[in-house]
Amino acid sequence: MMTQHDIWIFSDNTCLMAELIAGSSSLTPYTGGRTAVIVAGPETDVAKAAAAGAQMIYWIKAPAEEVMVEDYVPTIAALIQSHKPYGVLLGATRRGKAIAGRLGAILETTVITDAKNFVPEGRKLQIAHRILGGSAIRFEAVASDILLTTVGFGTFEALPPNSEQQCDVIPVEFVAPQWKLKLRERKEKPHSLANLPAAKRVVCPGCGLTKDEDMTVINELAEALSAEIGCTRTLAERINVLTTDQHIGISGVTIKPDLYIGIGVSGQIQHTAGIVDSRVVVAINNDRNAPIFFQSDYGIVGDFHDVVPALLKVLKEKEKQN
């Protein structure tokens, strides 16, 4: 039997943490509890959680030696077992998903992955999440004593930070794991400055682009529209000027912009699962039978080398008129 109605948050990404705090704040009126955040990091992360709207913070102070995020699992599990919150929302980052799986095993409960919506039924919450590669939505209610679910970027919108907001901070002793991860090497990887989950407009090239030089006209269009640039996974692995951080789809990020423009995107479900919440979808492809057209609001059949420059010309003429 649950003894608390609080919803807890944990994410190794502070931006996603802020979004989850906002989401929890919209759900706790139904559960009758508060929003608590587990922080496993420096004191600056504690301040960020408080500013984002946390009502209580459990701060796990790291030991003197370096530890990996995954090493905090025993501590988090012990906290959950001790306080028995209504549920825990975990950031759906790569590490967050790994941690969610381990917590599910320790707590002997199901983990619902990639929640997209929460539907209150009294003090219970049903969770909507996509299945079958994003082609269907399933609603589930947790039968066990605790709700564990992962939530990705863009599901909730973070509240404006309030640095003057205060909340209770409870120090928590670190519980050393039985098997500790050991860091062997660090390698710097290219990092995209694009904030795709928060973008209002997204230009997304696909496999119709074959070389780095093709990105010139894509960059021009994105700049003209004040849009972020995403891509398909295959293209991120093929073209040097793009990174895997920019790929959209099942194994990448999920977006919900006001405008999505797919250029040379075939429309395979691995990618389109990440754009289903887009308000307007525009497709440019020289194959009139490309699957992307069946999921588009507007479609242009043609070579992007011809179509995109024509769009740019119209945009520049409109800008001059304004």
Beta strands, then each sheet from edge to edge (+ up, - down):
strand 1: 7-10
strand 2: 35-39
strand 3: 56-60
strand 4: 87-91
strand 5: 111-112
strand 6: 115-121
strand 7: 124-131
strand 8: 136-141
strand 9: 147-151
strand 10: 168-172
strand 11: 201-205
strand 12: 228-229
strand 13: 259-263
strand 14: 280-285
strand 15: 298-301
sheet 1: 5+ 9+ 4+ 1+ 2+ 3+ 10+
sheet 2: 6+ 7- 8+
sheet 3: 12+ 11+ 13+ 14+ 15+
end
